[in-house]
Structures are given as C-alpha cells and as structure tokens.
Amino acid sequence: MRVYLLVMLVAAAVTFLLTPFARWLAIRTGAVTAVRARDVHTIPTPRLGGVAMLAGLAAALLFAAQMPFLEGVFEASDTAWVILGGGAMVCLLGVADDIWDLDWMTKLVGQVLAAGFMAWQGVQLITIPIGGLTIGSSRLSLIATVLVVVVAMNAVNFVDGLDGLAAGMVAIGGTGFFVYTYLLTQSASPTDYSNLATVIVSALVGACLGFLPHNFHPSKIFMGDSGSMLIGLTFAAAAIVVTGQIDPSQASGGQSIPAFLPILLPMAVLLLPLLDMGLAVVRRLLAGKSPFHPDRMHLHHRLLQLGHSHPRAVIIMYLWSAVFSFGAAALVVAPWRTVVTGLAIAVVVSIALTLGPLRGRAARTDAIHPAGPTTQGKAP
C-alpha cells in the first residue's frame, strides 16, 4: 500500500508544481477560455491543465518502474507505457483543441486513433466477467475497446463544466477503484500485491489531486480538453486492464461478490458523467441539433439553477460520485444486502442535500451578490 501511496504522491507533487507552467504556456499560446453566452464564468481563464497532469502521470509511472515491489508489473509487459502513449496522444489533441478550437469530427477521429493505438498494442477488452464470457473475434475486441475508451473520454469531457468538478469526481471515483483493485489483488495473490491497474489508478488519482488546488473555485486554470480526455482515457484503460484479469470468486467473501463487479465498478465511477452525456445526446438529437452542440442543461448547470452556489454544486456532485463508486467497491468486503442497505441510506441523504433548504439560501445569496461562478469552459 505504501508504494502505491508514494506513486500517488509523486503524481500529485509533479502536477501541482508544473500547473503554473501550464498556465503560463496557455497564456502564451492563446489557450484561454473566453466568456461565452453558455458559460457561467466571468473572466477569461487559461486551459492547458492537462499538460501538467500528463507530466504528473509520466513521472509517477517512471518512479513506479524503479520500485522493486513493482518490477514484475513493468517487466511483464509494456502496457503502462502504451497507456501513457495513448494519454499523450489525446493530451496533444486536446492542446490543439484548446488553442485552435478543433471541430468535433476532428476530435472524434483523434480519439478513435488514440484508442485504436492502445488496442493495437494489446490494451484490449477481451474477457467480460459475466459467466466467463470471452469476445471471440479480434475485430469485435478492437471495436469494443475503442468504443469504451472514446465513451469514457467524452463522458468526462461532458461533465467538466465547473471549477474542480471533473478532477474531483475522477479522484473520488478513482480512489474507490484503487481500493477495489488493491483488495482484490491482495485476496487473489496474498504473496504479491503488485498490480498494473492499481499503479495506473493511483497515478491518475494523484494527478487529479495535484491539479485540484489550482482548479477549485475560484479556478486559476482549467484542465481543458487536454486534461479531460487524458483522465477519461487513463481511467478506461485501467478498467480494461483489470477486467478479466482477476477472478472475483477467489477473493475473500467471494460468494457475496457479483461476478460482474469488474464491469460494475468502472460504470459506477463514471455513472454521473455517463448519465450527463446520455441525457445531453438525447436532448440535442430531439431538438434536431448535433450531439456535440453546447448548451446549459448539464447536471451541474441544473444544480446552479436549483440555487446552489458554485462550491456547493461541486461538492454535491462529489457526494454522488462517492456514493456510487464506494458503494460498488464495498461489495468486495461486505455482503450485498448490507451494501444495498447502506447505499439506499446514502442515496436518501444525498437527495435531501441536493433538494434541501440549503439551495434556497444559496439562491438568495446569489441574488444579492451576482458575481457568478466559474466554469471549465470547454465542456460541450
């Protein structure tokens, strides 16, 4: 556990220290989010935070590769470097978009190429832990991998609309996923706790945590598409790596762990981003518009419309992310009936905080002090 925490710390420290450089670079290159009609931020803000996050991920993986405890993980395959290469590809794509505002088709092609690169190098969704189901066709495996990675990237991008929202949600969900992979590896292999997915997720969580001090309201820099696509791809890759690699039935208390948990947990972590993206696509298609046409109807916008202040809206989204991700991860160590009961209580509490009287107080405060919150600016 200490090694993974060190990896997380390295990613956080490098990201934190290099974010001011990314802000300087964004200002020099014109990668600045202007104030647009659909936005709720009030001043132009730099948006190349993904550059610092990529550096944090790279430094953490280089550090991990030198640790004796993790030597076997990196010697067994070059998967970690393939994932980092795919992350670098989408980060560069995001940098180009943050500077020149690429059209959605160009970004989609770039995302498919990055996902295809990872799949071609062996990071593929081959097994699905539902009854031992295996994807029999290499072509179907490639398509499934690309689809999962592209959906994850765009889901994170869609939810990246308020200061600290995407980074915080991925950090919270990633922590739940980290605990899950660590406990499952510990149970399945008591003599060797090293696991590639755990390394990747710990580095990802560290990069998000290192970026948050610069990004939380009021934000000094946005992660931009360079950051949202990077963390979406990295998380999806970690989920693909762990899926089918560990037999949940071998873990302690395995009789109470659903066989589909390796799929359930990543979906739980990305539940809110996936829900937000799905609603946006349906809403825009029904209106006769492109699925990528921007609007002000995302989940975080609705929280602001309910009267929540900017920080409170972000914290509420954090709460929901924690409920679903840690609720799914709890299936590793607790009977499903206990987890369902606790999850039901947590959902009721979360609903009360989301719709409760605090929002009215925020609305009255905003009416008196209409300074307005800041948004990440690049989310469609």
Order of alpha helices (4+ residues) and beta strands (2+ residues): alpha-beta-beta-alpha-alpha-alpha-alpha-beta-beta-alpha-alpha-alpha-alpha-alpha-alpha-alpha-alpha-alpha-alpha
